[in-house]
Amino acid sequence: MATNTDPTGPWSLVVPLKPLVRAKSRLAPATGDALRPRLALAFARDTVAAALSCPAVLDVVVVTDDAEAGAALTALGARVVPDEPDRGLNAALAHGARTVRARRPGAALAALNADLPALRPGELARVLNYSAEFPRTFVTDAAGIGTTFLSAAPGVELCPAFGGPSRVRHLDSGAVEADLTGIDSVRQDVDTGADLRAALALGVGPYTAEHTAEHPGAGIRRAVPRR
């Protein structure tokens, strides 16, 4: 899928991805260790493909040290940068934000989880349009505890505080929680087997569907296509 090359596109997205061998460890009981890294990459590919299809997105920067994932996401049109800090999720996001603004100092940017396989470009566009009204905005996850999206307006630092109960941390930092309905695909990240079943029920992208359509550990015999 080609990158949106419209030079007026305002948003740059930063997507962090662990090395696949370590990614999505909580999925192992549902999927097994052999499928788990392949699913982690499939989630990321569907997330990035959907993001690049969003008309409000100019580019996607993926922060990862995984060579296989980097090649696959570059092929989709993402720009891959190494996780040079190698100090965890929030350091990776801050590094990605600096990379974006080194090229586009006035960029509006947002951090986006890599595990949103049901992501729909239209729902992401609604979140980005809403976020344009505030210095910093976030979207809480489907569980109401974590965060799947965090934005920073031009000239504003991202200040990511992802991990665990990050909703409270982002609220405390002054970020505005997105008051939107109908953005389930932006909220539904995947950490567990139950999360995967919820994403499949929403309808996942083609890469995740390929790996889950006939996998009994996913709790569903046939993946629902993303609409």
N, C-alpha and C positions, 0 to 999 in steps of 0.2 A: 504494500500500500504506500503510495507516494506521500511525501511530506507536503503539507500546505505551504506553498511558497509565496503567498500574498505578503508583500513587504509591510502592509499596514496591519497585519494580524498582530494583536497586542500581547498575547499571553505566551510566555515560555513556561513549560512544565518541567519539573525536576522529579525523576522517578528513581528511587534507590532500590538496588537489588543485591542481596547477599550472594556469595558463591553458591551455586546450585546444590553442592554437596551438603551444605548446612541449612538450606532454605526449607521452610515449612515443616519443621520437625514435628509439630503437633498433628500433622496430617498422617503421620506414619501408621498409627493404629487403624485408620480407616482405609488407607490405600496401599500400605506396604512401603518398604524402603526403596524398592526398585522403581516404582511409579512416582514417588514423591518428588524427586528433582525434575522429572519430566513435566509434571504438573506445574511446578513452580515456574518453569520457563514458559509453559503454555499460558498460564495466568498473565505473565508479564507481556507476552506477545499480544494477547487479546487486549490488554490494557493500553499498550502503546499504540496498537493499530486503531483502536477507537479514539484515543486522544488525538492522533494525527488526522483523523477524519473530522474532527470538530472544527467548524469554520472560525471559531474564536481563537484557535491555537496556531501560533506561528511555528513553534518547534518544541521538541521534546529532548531533554538531556537525561540520559540514563547514567547513574553513577554505579559502577560495578567493576569488580576485578575478575569476573568470570569470563574467560575467553569465549566459551561456547555461547553464553547468553549475549555477550557483546556483539558477536558476529551476527546472531539471529536478529537482534534488535536494530543493528545498523542496517541490515537488509530491508527492514521495514521503513527506514527513513529517520530513525532516531540518531542523535549524536551521543556517542558513548565516551565517557571520561573515566579514568581510573579513580578508585576510592583512595586517593592519596593520603587522607588523614588516617584511614583504617582505625577509627576510634568509635565505631558504632553508627547507628542510624542517624542521629541528629547531626553528628559531625559530617557525615556523608551529604546530608541535605544542605548544610551550610556551605560545603565545598561546591556542590552543584549550583547553588544560588550565586556564589562568587564567580563561577565559570560563566554563567549566563550574563551577568552584569559586566564582566570584563569585555564582552563583545557588544552588549546593548545596555549601557549604563542606566537608561531610563525605562528598562523593561518592567512590566507587570509580570510577576512570576508566581508560581504555585507549586507546592509539593504535592505529589499524588502517589498513593500506595501502588505498588506493583502487582497487588493481588486482587484486582477488580475484574474478573473475567467476564462479568455480565455488563460491563460499562457500556453505556449508550452515549454517542456523541451529543445528541440533543439534550440529554439530562446534564451532561458536563457543561454544555453551553449555558444552560440556565444558571448553574452554580457560578460560572465565571462572570456572567452578566450581573448577577447579584453581588458578587464580590467586588466588582468595579466601584461600588458605592462606598466602600469602607477601606481604611488603611490595611487591616488584616481581618480575614474571615476564615472560618474552618467549618468542616462538615464532620459531625460525629458518626461513628460507625453504627451498624445495624443493632449492635448490642447496647448502644447508648453510653459506652464507656471510653472507647478509644477515638481515634481521629483517622480519617482517610484522605483528607484534603486540607491544605492550609495555604492561604494566599498572602501576598504582600504587594501593595500598590507601588508604583514607581517612587523611588526614593525612600522606601520603608524597608527595614530589615525583616527577614522572614522569621527569625527567632523560633525555630522548631523545637517542640517539646514532646515528640512522639514517644510511644512505648507505654504499655499498661494503661492506667487511667488518665490518658492524656487529655480527655475532654476538659476535666477540671483545670489542668495546668494551662491549657490554651485560654480558657475563660479567665483565669487569674492573670494571665499575661496581657489581657485587654483585647484579645481577638474576639470578633463578633461571631456567634454561632449562626450558621445559615438557617434562616426561618423559612424553609421551603418544604413543600410536600411533592411527591412524585419524582423523587430523585433516588429511588431505592438502589439503582445500579451503581450510584456513586458511593453509597453507604455499605454495600455488601462486599466486604473483604472476606478472605478465606484463610482461616487458621486451623479449623477443625473439620472433621467429617460432617458435622451438622451445618457448618458454614458452607461447605461445598454443595450439600443438598439444597440449601437455600438459593445459592447462586444458580444451580442447574434449574431450579424451578422458575427463576426469573428469565432464564434464557442466556446461555453463554456464547462467547465467540467461537469461531471455527477451530482454533488451536486447542482450547480446552475440550470442546465437544469431541474432537478426534480421540482424545485420551480417555474420555469418560463414558462414551456412548455404550460400550459393552462391558464396563468394569463394575462388577457387583459390589465392590467395596465402597463405591460412591453412593450406594443406597438407591440407585435408580438405573433401570436397564437402558434407557435411551436418553441422551442429553437433549434438552429443549434448545432449539436454535435461538440465537439472539434476534429479536425483531427490531 
